[in-house]
Amino acid sequence: MVNSSTLTDLKRDLEAEAGRLGFVAFGVADAAPDTQRAERLGQWLGDGHHGTMEWMEARKDQRAAPQTLWPEARSVIALGMSYAPAHDPLALAEAPDRGRISVYAQGGDYHDTVKKALKALARWLVAEANRRGLGDIGLKVFVDTAPVMEKPLGEAAGLGWQGKHTNLVSRQNGSWLFLGSIYTTLALPADPPHDDLCGSCTRCLAACPTDAFPAPGQLDARRCISYLTIEHKGPIPEEFRAAVGNRIYGCDDCLAVCPWNRFADAAAANRAFLPRAELAAPRLAELLALDDAGFRRLFAGSPIKRIGRNRFVRNCLIAAGNSGDLSLDAAVEMLCDDPDPVVADAARWAAQRLTPIP
């Protein structure tokens, strides 16, 4: 029988070690199934709000409950690493010759940074569990690459709450947290779930350029600019193209307007996520000229690299068509015969938008 004080002390020291490794948010949730969480996921998928993200549905049972993914799991250690920006994420809205890249993707790839820290924390936990007489323990680490519901688990572990925009909001870190988790066979003391502190505020819902929220706490990904510019592989539907504006990778609008961000300290952000100069306010003219090799060079070590040149240039063409900048016309025309039909379609649309009306 494990002494409860041993687990309590281990959890306290684990939180301190997590802080040393760069995590600014820490909490523990029970790994047991949660009926409400599973029902919400099932309803979201049933409504088709996941769009073409078939991987969300393919492993929905494992996503719904940690113990379905790994039956031996007893606890979920939820962690958050800050990427709070020092600048206004909406500042480039009035710079049509520039592309807007979501704050989280302007620096290094969060998968690499967060996973490295998680693995270091996992090694510490294994060693400490042995040293304290708890024997060999099992654990698994996850960063956005497995069927894990990071945001609901983060809420259950007390890191924050899921706002009306469905993203996690923290009292201390606002909307700017990369989430990771460690599933473990240790039955660590669970933290209470965080209260919802959104109140009557609906700024995030009102800020959405494409009305992607059918109701508070519900997201229709098929209308979301982040989904359309990152996950969606085909042509961006024409009904949303004007609303995309100059956003070429993701969208920060619903996050950026959250009042809780006034408590987020940019000094707490991991330096690996500081924006690269060439990605903070890139010129559309330069991005439209990218071939595959140039794209790979520019986005080496960036999460943007995974969507590939064609999808990225498609996004840049939509931004060019919205820019009203006639100096981009020549670069757009060059892409009207691009070998990729989706790129060529976006180029022809942009060219029409840039053609002066006689």
C-alpha positions as CSV (number, residue, x, y, z in Angstrom):
1,M,0.0,0.0,0.0
2,V,1.5,3.3,-1.1
3,N,1.5,6.0,1.6
4,S,-0.6,8.9,0.4
5,S,1.9,11.4,1.8
6,T,4.6,9.9,-0.4
7,L,2.5,10.6,-3.5
8,T,1.6,14.1,-2.3
9,D,5.3,14.9,-1.7
10,L,6.2,13.5,-5.1
11,K,3.6,15.6,-6.9
12,R,4.8,18.7,-5.1
13,D,8.4,18.1,-6.2
14,L,7.2,17.1,-9.7
15,E,5.6,20.4,-10.1
16,A,8.8,22.2,-9.0
17,E,10.8,20.2,-11.5
18,A,8.3,21.0,-14.3
19,G,8.7,24.7,-13.5
20,R,12.5,24.3,-13.8
21,L,12.1,22.7,-17.2
22,G,10.0,25.6,-18.5
23,F,6.4,24.7,-17.8
24,V,4.3,27.5,-16.4
25,A,1.2,25.4,-15.8
26,F,0.9,22.1,-14.0
27,G,-2.0,19.9,-12.8
28,V,-3.1,16.4,-12.4
29,A,-6.4,14.8,-13.6
30,D,-7.8,11.3,-13.1
31,A,-7.3,9.1,-16.1
32,A,-10.7,7.4,-15.7
33,P,-13.4,7.9,-18.4
34,D,-15.5,11.0,-18.3
35,T,-19.0,10.6,-19.7
36,Q,-19.6,14.2,-20.4
37,R,-16.3,14.6,-22.2
38,A,-17.0,11.6,-24.4
39,E,-20.5,12.8,-25.2
40,R,-19.2,16.2,-26.2
41,L,-16.7,14.7,-28.5
42,G,-19.3,12.4,-30.0
43,Q,-21.7,15.2,-30.7
44,W,-18.9,17.4,-32.3
45,L,-18.0,14.6,-34.6
46,G,-21.6,13.6,-35.3
47,D,-22.3,17.2,-36.4
48,G,-19.4,17.0,-38.9
49,H,-17.6,19.9,-37.3
50,H,-14.2,18.2,-37.7
51,G,-14.4,18.7,-41.4
52,T,-11.8,16.6,-43.3
53,M,-9.8,15.7,-40.1
54,E,-10.7,12.0,-40.4
55,W,-8.1,11.2,-37.8
56,M,-10.2,12.8,-35.2
57,E,-13.0,10.3,-35.8
58,A,-10.8,7.3,-36.6
59,R,-9.6,7.0,-32.9
60,K,-12.4,8.7,-31.2
61,D,-12.8,6.1,-28.4
62,Q,-9.1,6.4,-27.5
63,R,-9.4,10.2,-27.6
64,A,-12.4,10.2,-25.4
65,A,-10.7,8.5,-22.4
66,P,-7.1,8.2,-21.4
67,Q,-7.7,4.6,-20.1
68,T,-9.1,3.6,-23.5
69,L,-5.8,4.6,-25.1
70,W,-3.8,3.1,-22.3
71,P,-5.7,0.9,-19.8
72,E,-2.9,1.0,-17.2
73,A,-3.0,4.8,-16.9
74,R,-4.1,6.1,-13.5
75,S,-3.3,9.8,-13.8
76,V,-2.8,12.4,-16.4
77,I,-0.2,15.1,-15.7
78,A,-1.2,18.1,-17.7
79,L,1.4,20.8,-18.5
80,G,1.5,24.1,-20.2
81,M,4.4,26.1,-21.7
82,S,3.9,29.8,-22.5
83,Y,4.3,31.4,-25.9
84,A,2.8,34.7,-24.8
85,P,3.6,37.3,-27.5
86,A,5.3,40.6,-26.7
87,H,3.5,42.3,-29.6
88,D,-0.2,42.7,-30.6
89,P,-1.1,39.6,-32.6
90,L,-3.6,41.8,-34.6
91,A,-1.1,44.5,-35.5
92,L,-0.7,43.4,-39.2
93,A,-4.4,43.4,-40.0
94,E,-3.9,46.7,-41.8
95,A,-0.8,45.7,-43.6
96,P,-2.2,44.0,-46.8
97,D,1.3,43.5,-48.4
98,R,2.3,41.3,-45.4
99,G,1.2,37.9,-44.5
100,R,-0.1,37.2,-41.0
101,I,1.3,34.0,-39.3
102,S,-0.3,32.8,-36.1
103,V,1.8,33.7,-33.1
104,Y,2.5,30.1,-32.2
105,A,4.1,29.4,-35.6
106,Q,6.5,32.4,-35.8
107,G,9.2,30.7,-33.8
108,G,10.5,27.1,-33.3
109,D,8.3,24.1,-33.6
110,Y,6.5,23.6,-30.3
111,H,6.4,19.8,-30.8
112,D,10.2,19.6,-30.4
113,T,10.5,22.0,-27.5
114,V,7.6,20.7,-25.4
115,K,8.3,17.0,-26.1
116,K,12.0,17.4,-25.1
117,A,10.9,19.0,-21.8
118,L,8.2,16.3,-21.2
119,K,10.8,13.5,-21.7
120,A,13.2,15.1,-19.3
121,L,10.3,15.4,-16.7
122,A,9.4,11.8,-17.4
123,R,12.9,10.6,-16.7
124,W,13.0,12.6,-13.5
125,L,9.7,11.0,-12.4
126,V,10.8,7.5,-13.1
127,A,14.0,8.0,-11.1
128,E,12.2,9.7,-8.2
129,A,9.5,7.0,-8.0
130,N,12.2,4.4,-7.7
131,R,14.2,6.4,-5.1
132,R,11.1,6.9,-3.0
133,G,10.2,3.2,-3.0
134,L,7.3,3.3,-5.4
135,G,9.0,0.8,-7.7
136,D,9.0,0.8,-11.5
137,I,6.3,2.9,-13.0
138,G,4.9,3.2,-16.5
139,L,4.3,6.5,-18.4
140,K,3.8,7.9,-21.9
141,V,4.3,11.5,-23.1
142,F,2.1,13.2,-25.6
143,V,2.3,16.5,-27.5
144,D,-0.5,17.0,-30.1
145,T,0.4,13.9,-32.0
146,A,-1.8,11.2,-30.5
147,P,-5.5,10.8,-29.7
148,V,-5.4,12.9,-26.5
149,M,-7.9,15.7,-25.6
150,E,-5.3,18.1,-24.2
151,K,-7.7,21.0,-23.6
152,P,-10.5,19.2,-21.7
153,L,-7.8,17.3,-19.7
154,G,-6.1,20.6,-19.0
155,E,-9.4,22.0,-17.7
156,A,-9.9,18.8,-15.6
157,A,-6.4,19.2,-14.1
158,G,-7.1,22.8,-13.1
159,L,-4.7,24.5,-15.6
160,G,-7.5,26.7,-16.9
161,W,-10.9,26.4,-18.5
162,Q,-12.1,26.0,-22.1
163,G,-13.4,29.4,-23.1
164,K,-16.3,30.1,-25.4
165,H,-13.8,29.8,-28.3
166,T,-13.1,26.2,-27.1
167,N,-9.4,26.9,-26.3
168,L,-7.9,26.7,-22.9
169,V,-7.7,30.0,-21.0
170,S,-5.5,30.5,-17.9
171,R,-5.8,33.2,-15.3
172,Q,-2.0,33.5,-15.3
173,N,-1.1,32.9,-18.9
174,G,-4.2,33.9,-20.9
175,S,-4.7,32.1,-24.1
176,W,-1.1,31.4,-24.9
177,L,-0.2,27.9,-23.8
178,F,1.2,24.9,-25.6
179,L,-0.2,21.8,-23.9
180,G,1.4,18.5,-23.3
181,S,0.6,15.5,-21.1
182,I,2.1,12.6,-19.3
183,Y,0.0,9.5,-18.7
184,T,1.3,7.5,-15.8
185,T,0.4,4.4,-13.8
186,L,1.0,6.4,-10.6
187,A,-2.2,7.4,-8.8
188,L,-1.2,10.9,-8.1
189,P,-3.6,13.2,-6.1
190,A,-5.9,14.9,-8.7
191,D,-6.5,18.6,-8.8
192,P,-10.0,20.1,-8.9
193,P,-11.2,21.2,-12.3
194,H,-11.0,24.9,-13.1
195,D,-14.1,27.0,-12.9
196,D,-15.3,28.7,-16.1
197,L,-14.5,32.4,-15.7
198,C,-15.7,33.7,-19.1
199,G,-18.9,35.2,-17.5
200,S,-21.0,37.1,-20.0
201,C,-18.0,38.1,-22.2
202,T,-18.4,37.1,-25.9
203,R,-15.5,39.0,-27.5
204,C,-13.9,35.9,-28.9
205,L,-17.2,34.9,-30.7
206,A,-17.7,38.4,-32.1
207,A,-14.1,38.6,-33.3
208,C,-14.3,35.5,-35.6
209,P,-14.2,36.6,-39.2
210,T,-16.1,33.6,-40.5
211,D,-18.6,33.0,-37.8
212,A,-17.1,29.6,-36.9
213,F,-18.9,29.3,-33.5
214,P,-22.4,28.0,-33.9
215,A,-22.8,28.5,-30.1
216,P,-20.5,29.4,-27.2
217,G,-18.2,26.5,-26.6
218,Q,-18.8,25.0,-30.0
219,L,-16.4,25.3,-33.0
220,D,-17.3,24.3,-36.6
221,A,-13.8,23.7,-37.9
222,R,-15.1,23.9,-41.5
223,R,-15.5,27.6,-41.1
224,C,-12.4,28.3,-39.0
225,I,-9.5,30.1,-40.7
226,S,-6.9,28.1,-38.8
227,Y,-8.5,24.9,-40.1
228,L,-8.8,26.3,-43.6
229,T,-5.2,27.5,-43.9
230,I,-3.6,24.6,-42.1
231,E,-5.6,21.3,-42.1
232,H,-7.8,21.8,-45.2
233,K,-6.0,20.4,-48.3
234,G,-8.3,21.5,-51.1
235,P,-9.3,24.9,-52.4
236,I,-10.4,27.3,-49.7
237,P,-14.2,27.7,-50.3
238,E,-14.9,31.0,-52.1
239,E,-17.4,32.1,-49.4
240,F,-14.6,32.4,-46.9
241,R,-11.8,33.8,-49.1
242,A,-12.4,37.5,-48.5
243,A,-12.7,36.9,-44.7
244,V,-9.3,35.2,-44.7
245,G,-7.8,38.6,-45.3
246,N,-4.0,38.4,-45.1
247,R,-3.9,35.4,-42.7
248,I,-1.6,32.9,-44.4
249,Y,-1.1,30.4,-41.5
250,G,-3.7,30.1,-38.7
251,C,-5.7,32.9,-37.0
252,D,-5.3,34.5,-33.6
253,D,-8.3,36.7,-33.6
254,C,-10.5,34.8,-31.0
255,L,-7.5,34.3,-28.8
256,A,-6.1,37.8,-29.1
257,V,-9.2,39.6,-27.9
258,C,-9.6,37.6,-24.7
259,P,-9.5,40.0,-21.7
260,W,-7.6,37.4,-19.6
261,N,-4.5,38.0,-21.8
262,R,-3.8,41.1,-19.8
263,F,-2.4,38.8,-17.2
264,A,-0.1,36.9,-19.6
265,D,3.5,37.9,-19.2
266,A,5.6,37.7,-22.4
267,A,8.7,37.3,-20.2
268,A,7.4,33.9,-19.2
269,A,7.4,32.7,-22.8
270,N,9.9,30.0,-23.7
271,R,12.6,31.6,-25.8
272,A,12.4,28.9,-28.4
273,F,9.0,30.4,-29.4
274,L,10.3,34.0,-29.9
275,P,9.3,35.1,-33.4
276,R,11.9,34.7,-36.2
277,A,12.4,38.1,-37.9
278,E,11.6,36.7,-41.3
279,L,8.3,35.2,-40.1
280,A,7.0,38.1,-37.9
281,A,5.8,40.2,-40.9
282,P,6.8,38.5,-44.2
283,R,6.2,40.2,-47.5
284,L,3.7,38.4,-49.7
285,A,5.7,39.2,-52.8
286,E,8.6,37.1,-51.5
287,L,6.4,34.2,-50.3
288,L,4.7,33.9,-53.7
289,A,8.0,33.3,-55.3
290,L,8.8,30.2,-53.1
291,D,9.4,26.9,-54.9
292,D,9.5,23.7,-52.9
293,A,13.2,23.9,-52.0
294,G,12.9,27.6,-51.0
295,F,9.9,26.8,-48.8
296,R,11.8,24.0,-47.0
297,R,14.7,26.3,-46.4
298,L,12.6,29.1,-45.0
299,F,10.5,27.0,-42.7
300,A,13.2,24.5,-41.5
301,G,12.5,23.9,-37.8
302,S,9.0,25.6,-38.1
303,P,5.6,23.9,-37.7
304,I,4.6,25.5,-40.9
305,K,6.9,23.1,-42.8
306,R,4.4,20.3,-42.4
307,I,1.7,21.8,-44.7
308,G,4.1,21.9,-47.6
309,R,4.8,24.5,-50.3
310,N,1.5,24.1,-52.3
311,R,-0.9,24.6,-49.4
312,F,1.2,27.5,-48.1
313,V,1.4,29.3,-51.4
314,R,-2.4,28.7,-51.9
315,N,-2.9,30.7,-48.6
316,C,-0.5,33.5,-49.8
317,L,-2.5,33.8,-53.1
318,I,-5.7,34.3,-51.2
319,A,-4.0,37.0,-49.1
320,A,-2.7,38.6,-52.3
321,G,-6.2,38.6,-53.8
322,N,-7.5,40.4,-50.8
323,S,-4.6,42.9,-50.7
324,G,-5.6,45.3,-53.4
325,D,-1.9,45.6,-54.1
326,L,-1.5,45.7,-57.9
327,S,2.3,45.2,-57.6
328,L,1.5,41.6,-56.7
329,D,-0.2,41.0,-60.0
330,A,2.8,39.7,-61.9
331,A,3.7,37.2,-59.2
332,V,0.1,36.0,-59.1
333,E,-0.1,35.6,-62.8
334,M,3.0,33.5,-62.8
335,L,1.2,31.0,-60.6
336,C,-2.0,30.7,-62.7
337,D,-0.4,27.7,-64.5
338,D,1.1,26.1,-61.4
339,P,1.3,22.3,-61.7
340,D,-0.8,22.1,-58.5
341,P,-4.4,22.6,-59.5
342,V,-5.3,24.1,-56.0
343,V,-2.5,26.7,-56.3
344,A,-3.5,27.5,-59.9
345,D,-7.2,27.9,-58.8
346,A,-6.2,30.3,-56.0
347,A,-3.9,32.2,-58.4
348,R,-6.7,32.7,-61.0
349,W,-9.1,33.9,-58.2
350,A,-6.4,36.4,-56.9
351,A,-5.7,37.6,-60.5
352,Q,-9.4,38.4,-61.0
353,R,-9.5,40.3,-57.7
354,L,-6.4,42.4,-58.7
355,T,-7.5,43.2,-62.2
356,P,-8.4,46.9,-62.3
357,I,-12.0,47.5,-63.3
358,P,-12.1,49.6,-66.5
